[in-house]
Amino acid sequence: MKESLFLERIERMDKLIQRRSAGRAEDLSKRLGISKRSVFNMLRIMKEDFHAPIVFDRSLNTYKYEAEGSIVAAFVAKEKT
């Protein structure tokens, strides 16, 4: 998978999780056009590499963040000294 496509999917998944409208893994796989296994891999990466506090809320039947926030993948230039 190309890195830009991967990041785009991470951003889309992040927005769905923020709005608490991600649903279950099956729902995410349909929305993102990827396999359920890929959804689980992306969730693992978001948790481990981005330290996102993602949990599945059984009462809402969706993935959500335990704390407010979002994933930002961007280049940040160093200040000139």
Summary of the structure (lengths in Angstrom):
residues: 81
radius of gyration: 13.7
end to end distance: 38.2
largest distance: 51.4
contacts: 187
relative contact order: 0.18
helix: 46%
strand: 10%
